[in-house]
Amino acid sequence: MSIWKRKPMAQLLAEASESEKGLKRTLTAWSLVALGIGAIIGAGLFVRTATAAAQNAGPSVTIGFIVAAIGCALAGLCYAELSSSIPISGSAYTYTYATMGELLAWVIGWDLILEYAVGAATVGIAWSEYLNNLLVNVLHVSPIPFEWCHSPFQQSADGVSGIINLPAFFIVAAISLLLIKGTQESAFVNGIIVVTKVSIVVMIIVFGWHFINPANHTPYIPEASTYTDDQGIGHSFGGVMGILGAAGTVFFAFIGFDAVSTAAQETKNPKRDMPIGILGSLAVCTILYILFAHVLTGVATVEDFRTGGKEASVAFAIQKYMVGYEWLAQFVTVAILAGFSSVILVMLLGQSRVFYSMGNDGLLPKAFSDVHPKYKTPYKANLVILVIVGLFAAFIPGDIVGDMTSIGTLFAFILVCASVIVLRKTEPDMKREFKTPLVPVVPILGIVVCLAMIFGLGWTNWLRLIGWLALGMIVYFGYSKKRSKLNNPE
């Protein structure tokens, strides 16, 4: 009974061909690109762009986006090869099981909970805050009372304590129930949301282009200095270090494209559509991000982002400088709410598919792999996730999570890049519909870039990751190892 036992490739491919009896294949290449865009264009674009410009890079935040996109593209090329060769639910967890054995597969499956479940809860909490923003600033009605939209650990300036964050619980529950109803229906709703928010981003780029002040882009890369924020924390501003700092900050805006690979088992033609979905969504978003950052830093000054704008810098810049387009600032709030909704949808989809695969393998209770007789979705996994993520969103403040979502994602990226190298050695004759170019150079570069970003996240996040993985080891050796189908075939 070995913890390093690998899942045979023949068994994985047999499961893929049998999956028609389980999950329903309904997704097309366009659905996957839309899922990827749904996950990537969230609050990251509207909030992180201004933060990175203010603290790190000024106008050269566009170069920071390019650096972050290169890191994601290197990992994306590896995801594309693996998801088209092994068209099974489970993403990085499944690939690691096939290449590096059960223990590391468990580690990455446990780690993905950080990315998907914790990430979805955090976005749900932010959705609740922006709902109040919509009610007050756009619809001009009273906000939800403080106690009903904050956790018990939060207190208002007037001394009112929170009881439960009902809007955050509501959005998590509503999207979980939509996912149970069906992947095709979820993809349709996501498609509508994606069209809405991409339209608003394009409008900001097109209308804002005429308001760019060339003086705001001079110099494009500010001289290297240190900027100290309101909390007294120093940031490298300008120069190469400023651009790298901005890349680390805006990396959050790219998180989510890897969730596309978790839907491989529900894709009509995964071998062709998976690479299109992963790399297509990444390409579309990178172009939009660079143009958006160029316009935003041209319309407003770095000082505006530091003092007046803060988290609402996009709406602030439109209202202050784009005379006659104040209505667009209200659309930004709608776009952010829509963006949050589709990010939650894709993260909950990803988490349920990872749980489905782990339940199938015996590493989690079998109920996680039960498929609804009518809707053909892993409904029990979705219900468990509804409870876990819903309670987290309802009762825990968003800032507790910190950067754990990012460090979990980067760790998954590293193992995916390593899996490509290992599989090329152990399964050289395997049919690959899409091949990562320049192996092992591209995967090694992907690992190096991701390690550099992990290094930039600081030791507090390393400790949190180690603590989470230690808890995972207790679960694995206490429960999963004894029930693993691979290690206990009888």
N, C-alpha and C positions, 0 to 999 in steps of 0.2 A: 504494500500500500504506500505509494510514493507521492509526496506533495509536489514533485516535479514532473509527474506523469502528464504527457501532452495528449490533447484530444486528437485522434487520427484524422487526417484531412479527408479520407474516404468517408468517415462517419459524419463529418460536418457537411460534406456535399450531399450525402444521402438524406440528411435532415432537411437540407435546402429543397431537394426534390419532393420530399414528403410534406413540405409546409403548406401545400395547397389544401391539405386536410385541416390545417389549423388557421393561421392568419390569412386574411383575404388579400390577394394582390390587386390593388386598385390604383396605385400611384404611377404617374407618368413622369418623364424628365422635367416637364414644366412644373408639376406639383412639387418636385424635389427642389428645383431652383427657388420656387416661392417659399417652401419651408425654410430653406437656408436664409433667404432674405428676411423672412419673418423673424428668424432667430437673431440675425445680425443687426438689423436696423431697429434698435430700441432706444432707450434713453441714452445709451452710450454716445450716439451721434449728437444729440441735442445738449447733453450735459458735459461729457468728457472733452469735447472739442475745445470749449471755452476754458475749461479747467487746465488743460495741457498748454493752451496759448498763454494763459495768465501766469502759470507757475514755472513753465519750462522753456517754451520755444518761440513765443510770439507768432509771427506769420509762418515760421518754418515748421509749425505743427503739421503742415501738409507733408513734409519730409518724414516726420515721425510716423504718420499714417502709412507711408510707403515702407518704412522699416518694419512696422508691425505686420503689414500685409505680406512682406517677404517671409517672415517667420511662419505666418499662417499658411502661406502658399506651399512652403517646403513640407509642412505637416499634411496639407491638403492633398499633395501629390501622392503621399504614402497612403492616406485614407482612401484615395481613389483606386489605387491598385488593389488594396485589401478588400474593399467593399465590393468591387466588381469580380474578384476571384473567389471570395467567400461570402455569397449573398445571404447571410444569416443575420437575424436580429442580434443586438448586443454590442455592436460597435467594437471599441477597443478591448472590451472584456473578451469577446469571442476570438479576436485576432491573437490576443495574448495566450489564450487557452491552447490555441493550435500551435503556437511557436515556442512559448517559454514555460508552459506547464501550469498546473492547477493553482499553486500557491500565488504566483504572480497574477494569474487571471482573477483570483479572489481579491487580491490587493487592488487591482484596477477597477473591478466591479464595485468594491466598497468605496473607492476613491471617486467614482463617477456620481455617487450619491451627493458628494460635496458640490459637484458641478451642476447637476440637474435639480435635485430636490431642494437643496439649500438655496441654489440660485433662484428657483421658482418662488420660494417663500420670500426671499429678499425683494424680488421684483413685485410680488403681490403687495408687500408693505408700501413700496414706492407708488404703486397704482392707487392705493388708498389715499395717499397724500395728494396726488394729482387730480383725483376725483373731486376733492374739496376745492382745489384750484379752479377746476372747470365750473363747479357750482357757483363759486363766488365771483370769478372774473369774467366768465363767458355767459353763464345763464342768469347771473345777478340774483341768486337766491341764497338762503342761509346755509352755512356749511353744516356737515354732520357734527353733532356735539362731541367735544374732545374725548369724553370717556368712552364713546362707542367707536372711535377710530384710532385708538392707541392702546398699547399693551399695558398691563398692570405695573410695569417697571418705569413707565414714563409719567411725567408730571408737567402740567402747563405752567406758564409764568404766573397765572392767577392761583396756583395751588390745587388745580383740579387733577385728580389721578385718573389714569386710564383704567378701563375695565377689560375691554376686548376690542380687537380691531376687526369689526364686522365686515367692512368693505373688502379687506384683504382676504378674509375667509370666504366671502361670497364669490370673488373672482376665481379663486382656486377651485372651489366646488363646482361652479358653473362650467369651467373649462374641462375639469375632470369628467363631468357627466357628458359633455360634448364628445370627448375622446372615447368614452364607452359606447356611445351611439354609433361611432364608425370613423375610421381613418379618412375615408373619402369625404364625409361630411365635414370633418375637422379641417381637411385640406382646402375644401371649398370656402369655409369661413375665413381661414388663414389667407386665402387668395384675395378675398375682398379687402381684408385689413391691409395686406401688402400693397395693393393698388392705391388705397387711400393714403398710406403714409409716404409711399414713394412719390405720389403726385405732389404732396405738400413739400417734400424735400426738393423736387425739381422746380416747383414754383419759387421757393426761396432762392435757388441758384439762378434762375432766369431773371426774376424781378430784381434780385439783389445785385446782379452783375452791373447794372447801370448806376448803382450807388457806391461802387468801390472807389475809395479815395487812395490814389497811388502813394500818398505820404504814409499811410498806415502799413504799407509793404516795404518801407525803406528804414533801415536795412532789412532784407528778407530773413537773413540769419543774424540775430542780434549778437553783440559782443558777449563773450562769456562773463557771467557775473553770478551773484547769489541773490535770490529773491526770498525774503522772509514773509511768510503769510500771517494771518490774524492770530493763529495759535502759537506763533513764534518758531515755527518749523522752517528751516532753510531748504531751498530747492535750487539745484543747478539751473540757471537761466541762461539761454543763449549758447552758441558754440556747439560742438559735437555732443558734449554731455547733456546739454539742454534738449537736443533732438532725441537722444537715447532715452532721456527721462520722459519725454512726450510719447515716445513709442511704447514704453511700459504703461503709461497712463491710458493711452487710447487702445491698447491691446484688449481691454475689457469690451470695447465696442465691437470686436470681431468674434467674441465668444458665441458659440452656438452653431457654426457651420458644420461642426463634427456631429451634431445631433442628427443630421441628414442620414448618416451612415447607419443609425439605429433602425431606420425604416426599410432596410434592404429586403426583408422578408415580405414586405407588403408592396413591393415595386413590381410592375408588370414585366419589365425587362432590365433587371438590376445590372447586368453586365455592361449594358450600354448606358443606362440612365444614371447610375450612381456617379461616375466621374463627371457627367454633365451637371448633375445637381450640386455636387460639392464644389467643383472648380468654377462653375457658372455663377453660383450665388456669391462666391468670394470675389470674382472679377467685377460683377455688377456693383457690389457694395464698395469695393475699393475705389472705383471711378467716382461714384457718388460722394464718398467720404472726402476725397481730395478736392473735388470741385466745391463741395459745401464748406470745407475748412478755408479754402482760398477766398470765397465770397465773404464768409463771416469775419475773418481777420482783416479784410479790406474795407468792410462797412464800418466796423467799430474798432476802437483802439484797445490795446492791451490793458490800459488803465480802466476802461469800461468794464472789462471782464473781472478785474480785481476788486472793483468797488461797487459799481451799480448793478451789474448783471448777476454775478455769482452763478447759482444753479439755473436761473432763468435768463441766462445771457442772450439766448437767441431771440426770445420775445422782447427783451430789453432793447437789443440792437435794432430790431424792426421798428419798435415804437419811437425810438430816439432819432434814428437817421433816415428811415425809409418813409418819408412823408407821403400820406395817401394810401399806405398799405397796412394801416393799423389792424385791419380785419385779418391779415395774414398772421399776426401775433396770436390771435385767438385760435386760428387753425393749428398753430404749433402745439397748443395744449391738447387739442383733439388728436393730433398726430402722435404725441407722446403717450397718451392713454391707449390709443390703438396699438402703438409699438409695444408697450408693456404687455398688452393682452396676447399678441402673437408670440412674444418671447416666452411667456408662461406656457402657452400651448405647446410650443416645440420642446421646451424643457421637460414638461410632464409626459409628453409622448416619448422622449428619449429615456426618461427614468423608467417608465412602465415596460419598455422593450428590453432594457437591461435586466430588470427584475424577472421578466418573462423567461429570458434565456437562462438566468441563474436558477430559476425554479425548475426549468426543464432538465438542468444538469444535476439537480439534487442539492445544490449549495444553499438554496433557500427553500422554504416549505413548498410543496407541490402546488398549493393553491395559487401561487404567483403565476403559474404557467397555464392555468385553466382559461379556456377561450369561451366566450359567450356563444351559446348555440345559434343565436339569430344574428348578432352583430359581428361575430368573428373578431372580437377584440379581447385582449387580456383584462377582462373587467375587474377581476378580484385584485390584480396588481394595481389597477387604477384606483379602486376604492381604498386600498391600504395607503396609497400615496396621497389620496385626498385627505385622509385623516392625519397623516404625519405632517404633510406640508401645510394643510389648513390650520392645524394647531400651532405650528411654528409661526405662521404668518399672523395668527390671531393674538398670540400671547408673548412674542419675543420681539424686541426692537430691532430694526433693520441693521443698525450699525454694529451690532454684536458680531455679525458674520464677517465683517471686514473684507479682506481679500482672499478668503478661503476658496471662493468659487474659482478665482483665477489660478491659484496654485494647484488646485485639483485638475483643472483643464490642462495646464502646462505639463503636469506629470503624465497625464493620459497621452498627450502629444508625443512625449519622449518615448514611451513604450510602443506606440504605433510606429514611429520611425525605426525603432530597433527591430520590430517584428518583420518589417520588409526585408531587412538585411538577413535575419535568421531564416526566413522562408525561402529566400533565394538560394541559400546554402542547403537547407534540408529538403526542399521540394523544387529542385531546379526544373523538372519537366512539367510542373503544374501549368494548366492552361490559364494564361493571364489575358483578359480582354483589354485591360489598360495596364501599361507598364510605366512605373516611375522611372524617369530618365536618370542617367548617370548614377546608378547605384554602385557603390555605397556613398558617393559624395553627397547627393541630395539628402538622404536620411541623416547622415552625420552632421551636415550643416543645420538641419532641422533640430537635432538634439542640442547642438551648441547654442543656437539662438534661443531655444526654450530654456536651457539652463541659465543663460545670461539674464533672461527676464525673471526667472525664479530667484536668482541672486539679488535682483533689484527689489524684490518684494520684502526683503528684510527678515531678520531672525525670528521675530514674533510669529510670522506666518509659517516659517519652517517648523517651529515648535507645535503650532496648532495641527499641522499636517501629520507630524510624528505622533501626537497624542491620538488623533483620529484613527491612524493606521494601527496603533497599538490596541485600540478598542476592537478594531476589525479582526486582529489576530486572535483575540479572546473568543470572538464569535466563531471564527473559522475552526480553531482547534477544539472548541467546546461543542459545536453543532455540525458545521458543514462537512468537515473531513470525514466524519462517521457516516454521513448520508450521501456522499458524492457517488453518483451513478458510475463514473469512470473508475473510481477506486473500489467500489463495492457493487460489481455487476449483478450479484445474486439478489 
